[in-house]
Amino acid sequence: MKGISLSVPSEEEMREVSSYIHEYELDDRSLKKEEFVIAKREGKLVGFGRLRQHADCEELCSLGVVTPFRRKGIGKAIVKEIMNRSKRPLYLVCIIPEYFEPMDFRTTANYPAAISNKLSFCTIQLVVPESYCVMRFR
Ligand SMILES: CC(C)(COP(=O)(O)OP(=O)(O)OC[C@H]1O[C@@H](n2cnc3c(N)ncnc32)[C@H](O)[C@@H]1OP(=O)(O)O)[C@@H](O)C(=O)NCCC(=O)NCCS
């Protein structure tokens, strides 16, 4: 996307990411900056996402775009970068499957233990009116 650069966050940038993760009520467990991709515009953090490594798979999680910068293709650019970095079966847990479907994620009822744990965490700790679903890339 034009005017956007993607990179791994510095320590300072990771603190900013962490504060947005809390603000947007995303998964904040065991954050590791090396697993994150951030998007910057004119030197400012505008979005972030994580390719989390599990023993049995990878997970796209903690995806967020800073509110005034939404609907400009930044989330999509971060997801694409995470897909490019992914080397093993890639899953995610979300409440907006319609957002991920055009990017080749499909809902599935078969997933590894780490994703099952994530689904339980979301259902119990991140309570929302919508239902959570698991999706797998391709
Ligand atoms: C979900 C989120 C990451 C999307 O980021 P974004 O930068 O606004 O999304 P994009 O601009 O890349 O959107 C890509 C496409 O998805 C559509 N879209 C955007 N948000 C959507 C949503 N919430 N539901 C369904 N479709 C959506 C856009 O219209 C766009 O379509 P187009 O390519 O035809 O124009 C952002 O809204 C966000 O940070 N939300 C709060 C945190 C969150 O819900 N994270 C996801 C947890 S799984």
The ligand as an SDF file (V2000), in Angstrom:
LIG
                    3D

 48 50  0  0  0  0  0  0  0  0999 V2000
  -10.3460   -5.4700   11.5310 C   0  0  0  0  0  0  0  0  0  0  0  0
   -9.3040   -4.3850   11.1890 C   0  0  0  0  0  0  0  0  0  0  0  0
   -7.9210   -4.9080   11.5190 C   0  0  0  0  0  0  0  0  0  0  0  0
   -9.4250   -4.0840    9.6720 C   0  0  0  0  0  0  0  0  0  0  0  0
   -8.3640   -3.2010    9.3100 O   0  0  0  0  0  0  0  0  0  0  0  0
   -8.5440   -2.1400    8.1260 P   0  0  0  0  0  0  0  0  0  0  0  0
   -7.2110   -1.5600    7.8160 O   0  0  0  0  0  0  0  0  0  0  0  0
   -9.6360   -1.1890    8.4770 O   0  0  0  0  0  0  0  0  0  0  0  0
   -9.0520   -3.0800    6.9520 O   0  0  0  0  0  0  0  0  0  0  0  0
   -8.7550   -2.8920    5.3780 P   0  0  0  0  0  0  0  0  0  0  0  0
   -8.8650   -1.4370    5.0300 O   0  0  0  0  0  0  0  0  0  0  0  0
   -7.4950   -3.5940    5.0400 O   0  0  0  0  0  0  0  0  0  0  0  0
   -9.9890   -3.6740    4.7600 O   0  0  0  0  0  0  0  0  0  0  0  0
   -9.8660   -4.6250    3.7250 C   0  0  0  0  0  0  0  0  0  0  0  0
  -11.2390   -4.9760    3.2370 C   0  0  0  0  0  0  0  0  0  0  0  0
  -12.0530   -5.5140    4.2940 O   0  0  0  0  0  0  0  0  0  0  0  0
  -13.2290   -4.7210    4.5030 C   0  0  0  0  0  0  0  0  0  0  0  0
  -13.3950   -4.5820    5.9620 N   0  0  0  0  0  0  0  0  0  0  0  0
  -12.7530   -3.7250    6.7850 C   0  0  0  0  0  0  0  0  0  0  0  0
  -13.1380   -3.9130    8.0750 N   0  0  0  0  0  0  0  0  0  0  0  0
  -14.0470   -4.9110    8.0570 C   0  0  0  0  0  0  0  0  0  0  0  0
  -14.8200   -5.5610    9.0800 C   0  0  0  0  0  0  0  0  0  0  0  0
  -14.7270   -5.2050   10.3930 N   0  0  0  0  0  0  0  0  0  0  0  0
  -15.6480   -6.5520    8.7180 N   0  0  0  0  0  0  0  0  0  0  0  0
  -15.7460   -6.9230    7.4160 C   0  0  0  0  0  0  0  0  0  0  0  0
  -15.0490   -6.3580    6.3920 N   0  0  0  0  0  0  0  0  0  0  0  0
  -14.2120   -5.3550    6.7110 C   0  0  0  0  0  0  0  0  0  0  0  0
  -12.9290   -3.3920    3.8450 C   0  0  0  0  0  0  0  0  0  0  0  0
  -14.1120   -2.8060    3.3910 O   0  0  0  0  0  0  0  0  0  0  0  0
  -11.9880   -3.7650    2.7290 C   0  0  0  0  0  0  0  0  0  0  0  0
  -12.6910   -4.1700    1.5680 O   0  0  0  0  0  0  0  0  0  0  0  0
  -12.1370   -3.7920    0.0850 P   0  0  0  0  0  0  0  0  0  0  0  0
  -10.7590   -4.4610   -0.0240 O   0  0  0  0  0  0  0  0  0  0  0  0
  -13.1690   -4.3770   -0.7950 O   0  0  0  0  0  0  0  0  0  0  0  0
  -12.0480   -2.3120    0.0810 O   0  0  0  0  0  0  0  0  0  0  0  0
   -9.6000   -3.0510   11.9520 C   0  0  0  0  0  0  0  0  0  0  0  0
  -10.9360   -2.6720   11.7360 O   0  0  0  0  0  0  0  0  0  0  0  0
   -9.3620   -3.1420   13.4720 C   0  0  0  0  0  0  0  0  0  0  0  0
   -8.2760   -2.8720   13.9360 O   0  0  0  0  0  0  0  0  0  0  0  0
  -10.4210   -3.5030   14.2480 N   0  0  0  0  0  0  0  0  0  0  0  0
  -10.3090   -3.6070   15.7070 C   0  0  0  0  0  0  0  0  0  0  0  0
   -9.4910   -4.7980   16.1400 C   0  0  0  0  0  0  0  0  0  0  0  0
   -9.9870   -6.0970   15.5160 C   0  0  0  0  0  0  0  0  0  0  0  0
  -11.1870   -6.3710   15.4090 O   0  0  0  0  0  0  0  0  0  0  0  0
   -9.0310   -6.9310   15.0790 N   0  0  0  0  0  0  0  0  0  0  0  0
   -9.3030   -8.2160   14.4440 C   0  0  0  0  0  0  0  0  0  0  0  0
   -9.2680   -9.2850   15.4490 C   0  0  0  0  0  0  0  0  0  0  0  0
   -9.4280  -10.8630   14.6500 S   0  0  0  0  0  0  0  0  0  0  0  0
  1  2  1  0
  2  3  1  0
  2  4  1  0
  2 36  1  0
  4  5  1  0
  5  6  1  0
  6  7  2  0
  6  8  1  0
  6  9  1  0
  9 10  1  0
 10 11  2  0
 10 12  1  0
 10 13  1  0
 13 14  1  0
 14 15  1  0
 15 16  1  0
 15 30  1  0
 16 17  1  0
 17 18  1  0
 17 28  1  0
 18 19  1  0
 18 27  1  0
 19 20  2  0
 20 21  1  0
 21 22  1  0
 21 27  2  0
 22 23  1  0
 22 24  2  0
 24 25  1  0
 25 26  2  0
 26 27  1  0
 28 29  1  0
 28 30  1  0
 30 31  1  0
 31 32  1  0
 32 33  2  0
 32 34  1  0
 32 35  1  0
 36 37  1  0
 36 38  1  0
 38 39  2  0
 38 40  1  0
 40 41  1  0
 41 42  1  0
 42 43  1  0
 43 44  2  0
 43 45  1  0
 45 46  1  0
 46 47  1  0
 47 48  1  0
M  END
$$$$
